[in-house]
Amino acid sequence: MVVTTVHRDSSPDEIRAWLIERVAYYLELPADNIDPDTELAQYGLDSVYSMSIIAEIEDQLQVKIDEMAAWKYPTINALVDYAENLISEPVHSAP
């Protein structure tokens, strides 16, 4: 499944497919070679690329991601779960 963009209403499977494609892009690997349960560090994804991916998640899903998320949630599936939790949180307006 090729997913070129995602948004807050995207399904977890769409977000996962998009994130696999983004990781594959940065690693210059075929998306089929990316296992969503393998730690990204095992692929050699460095901190610069990790922060780039976090920034892309923020831009696409319109959520604020913890800057340490790539280390706290080291797999694609863990990042998808984390992002889904952020999306499902109610938006609080300023008092």
C-alpha angles and dihedrals in degrees: 000000000000112000116182098180140013136193140188091281094052117117120248088251091055092048090048092050091048092048092049088053092049092049090047089051093053092045093043090232132128111267088236088067093060116093111199090214096054117096110254091227088063088064090053095252104165129212094263092056091042091055090046090054091048089051091050091051089051093049096045099042098032093231133126109245122202106251089230092053094107089060098038092046102032100174132062091244091052091050091049091051091048092049091047090054090052092048092051094052113103115253111243118212121216115267 
